[in-house]
Amino acid sequence: MASSAIMNTYGTRTTTLTRGEGVYVWDSEGRRYLDAVSGIAVCGLGHCHPAVTDAICQQASTLLHCSNLYLIEPQLALGEALIQASGMDKAFFSNSGAEANEAALKIARKYGGEKGIASPEVITTTNSFHGRTMATLSATGNEKIKKGFAPYLSGFVHAEFNSIDAILAAANDNTVAVMIEPVQGEGGVNVPDDQYLPQLRQLCDEKGWLLILDEIQTGNGRTGTYFAFQHYGFFPDVLTTAKGLGNGVPIGACLTHGPASDILQPGNHGSTFGGNPLATKTALAVVEQITKDGFLTHVQTMGELLLAAFKETLGETAGVTHIRGKGLMLGIELDRPCGDLVEIAKLNHLLINVTAGNTIRLLPPLIINEEQVQEIVSTVTKIVQDFLNTEN
Ligand SMILES: *Cc1c(COP(=O)(O)O)cnc(C)c1O
């Protein structure tokens, strides 16, 4: 279908999805696909989860919007639920990931200003992705995405991912924060060494820098804990999340821990839609599902199964350079560009994503079962082997 009224920001799109149920989606021709993309780590509970649908319908007939001039019951309840799930202290709600990061960056700048630093700097990492607004684009460590949008905001320095030395080399007296994805998503599902994040936490403590974790993609159960930082024994000062929080209803959140919670004061920040009744009631239903007994254990089990199965089928295959992941966030890196695999997978009734040019990224719904994991493994294994054979 021609989409002439739509600006060409997403390139050529060939498939129209019209319906979803659980881990499956259907296109306009009636073909069914196993969805290993989940709307880019959004529909963790699968498509049209009854608890989510109920929350939306209920709230739509109760109160959709009223603005933050008034208290909003589901907003307060969602704040409580996220604090309970994470051990963080306070929440600010936005409508997207980039906006959650904007809140985090404003906290970092005000934190610096209050310390008497006139030009505060935030260190981010190479291959990072933090969003498409001007501040988050400036924070992003990927020249391809940034190209054409200079001048960028000042106050961002980039350091190599997974290297404490690189962070130290990028630091100076103006440094106020380090902002990082616990697992880089768009950058290729890059998982750091086990020691890296705890060491970074320690460094930030020593230097008086805020540790800002961008958990927009890794949050809400994706890596097998509610937030990825919970794999380690520390708290970030600031955490952002979005994608999986609303299971498809747009919502983001910026959470704070400790003194960072008191930096933004009345009048400092806000959003017309942020935390509105519809979005927060829906996200509350999502958090309730993810925090149910056994849910996150299931994600861990399925994640381990998926990773182990791929190591078995593709681990020794020439042309496959890395297989890595955490929970149900998996990357299979090839030694060559492999964007064509997206269409090939579709012909095999499977939706996959390719990121960073040469990495297959799998982000299946968290409710996926063992049989569906096996289906992903057999389809991806087959198309990767065929792809590598015909290319050689
Ligand atoms: C998707 C993503 C963003 C941007 O979120 P939007 O909702 O698209 O603004 C920022 N950071 C990370 C790590 C992401 O995965």
The ligand as an SDF file (V2000), in Angstrom:
LIG
                    3D

 15 15  0  0  0  0  0  0  0  0999 V2000
   14.2380    3.1130   22.0960 C   0  0  0  0  0  0  0  0  0  0  0  0
   15.2880    3.6870   22.9540 C   0  0  0  0  0  0  0  0  0  0  0  0
   15.3180    5.0590   23.2310 C   0  0  0  0  0  0  0  0  0  0  0  0
   14.3370    6.0450   22.6260 C   0  0  0  0  0  0  0  0  0  0  0  0
   13.0210    5.7730   22.9970 O   0  0  0  0  0  0  0  0  0  0  0  0
   11.8020    6.4660   22.1690 P   0  0  0  0  0  0  0  0  0  0  0  0
   10.5770    5.9960   22.9060 O   0  0  0  0  0  0  0  0  0  0  0  0
   11.8900    5.9720   20.7770 O   0  0  0  0  0  0  0  0  0  0  0  0
   12.0000    7.9300   22.2720 O   0  0  0  0  0  0  0  0  0  0  0  0
   16.3090    5.5320   24.0710 C   0  0  0  0  0  0  0  0  0  0  0  0
   17.2200    4.6930   24.6250 N   0  0  0  0  0  0  0  0  0  0  0  0
   17.2090    3.3760   24.3850 C   0  0  0  0  0  0  0  0  0  0  0  0
   18.2220    2.4980   25.0450 C   0  0  0  0  0  0  0  0  0  0  0  0
   16.2550    2.8240   23.5310 C   0  0  0  0  0  0  0  0  0  0  0  0
   16.2800    1.5130   23.2630 O   0  0  0  0  0  0  0  0  0  0  0  0
  1  2  1  0
  2  3  1  0
  2 14  2  0
  3  4  1  0
  3 10  2  0
  4  5  1  0
  5  6  1  0
  6  7  2  0
  6  8  1  0
  6  9  1  0
 10 11  1  0
 11 12  2  0
 12 13  1  0
 12 14  1  0
 14 15  1  0
M  END
$$$$
